[in-house]
């Protein structure tokens, strides 16, 4: 394999790589072995710790998995609500930022910069405190209050991210698109709505799916605040009852990893498909957007 | 807003402690992330495999799960540390995967012809790396790496909320539950405290990006 760092290996380099592979494998296996030995030494492989999770004939098995399924459902509910709301508000913000004049743009940019800089966990907690201390009644919304603290907090952050994705998507279109729309007599607004946005959404699709991964991960932030019982908090409560935090957190982590891995693969697939259809490749804000 | 202005000293010490979490997280994740990136681009297959699995696992797992696993799981196997150490370690592990990806994509953005040219004029591996590849890679690493670090600053609030003591969140708890202040002005002060970290960092990044920007 030749790349920027090293050439096609010759016989000597191949031999060195083979030795390196063996040495590295021994070290990695050794470290894994050490961890496994430590876990075994502390009785973490004991069947009573694992059996509620993996043994269908265990008394708690059905209950534990029913609770985990409820937690997962709560996580997915919050994530779907948050991405839908963010998509609507984010698109409006993004379009406002592009279409408003210089003066009108200032408050939009200020809002975007403010919520982009605020940690999501603070946004969620802020919504909770704001609702509680001003006595705003949000009980008319379906679902628990905790769900909406989470959804609103997530929406505040993610709608400004999506606003930036929308802007990047529209800006990535060739200028000729809007010029042609104006030339056939469309207004700027019509050109945006009927020509630019539909194309932008197509190129944005991979970035939007990646953002869903970020939102899914961020739903678990409420577990720290204890406002809403989603998957991680549900798992934590189960592990307090069964006294097996390592085992339950392992399963919870695995569920998150499988879902998010599948979603990121889907994003890659969509991106590849879009780019082979002769369109510009998907818009990605940057690696940091996915890090939040 | 008296709650904030009367307790400026408390907020200041909380701010410094929160800033400390950010800085330790930055140093740790840069070191670990560079190491993982080195694994991912190395010619040794087993190291590449390790780097790839690390990034796949850590990137798809929420920071809170990593944090809970360390804080509640590790004591079960006899590893006891303060929440501060656990919190910063979780932050470092989580961020390292993103740092690794930023560095790797930067290295991959240098075209192979550059290194081939360096080799063909007789530069050694380390010469071509330090004189030709890295100076170019660095320029495309800066923007994504900066975003990763800023995201990490924001994630440090999760560690704070988990309860490490002495930071902005504990100022909030202290002022609201022990001293009975209303929550809204105090949490506003905490939010402003975090903005004082993230907004200057973002401005600095934008400045640096313009400095190192190249047209390829």
Interface residues (C-beta under 8 A of the other chain):
Chain A: X1 X2 X3 X4 X5 X6 X7 X9 X13 X17 X20 X21 X24 X25 X28 X38 X39 X41 X42 X44 X113 X114 X116 X117 X118 X119 X120 X121 X122 X125 X126 X129 X130 X132 X133 X134 X213 X216 X217 X218 X220 X221 X223 X224 X225 X232 X236 X239 X245 X246 X249 X250 X252 X253 X256 X257 X260 X261 X264 X285 X286 X287 X288 X289 X290 X291 X292
Chain B: X41 X42 X43 X44 X45 X46 X47 X50 X56 X57 X59 X60 X61 X62 X63 X64 X65 X66 X67 X68 X69 X72 X73 X76 X77 X78 X95 X98 X101 X102 X105 X107 X108 X110 X111 X112 X114 X115 X116 X119 X125 X129 X133 X143 X144 X145 X146 X147 X148 X150 X151 X152 X154 X155 X156 X157 X158 X161 X162 X182 X183 X184 X187 X188 X190 X191 X194 X195 X198 X199 X202
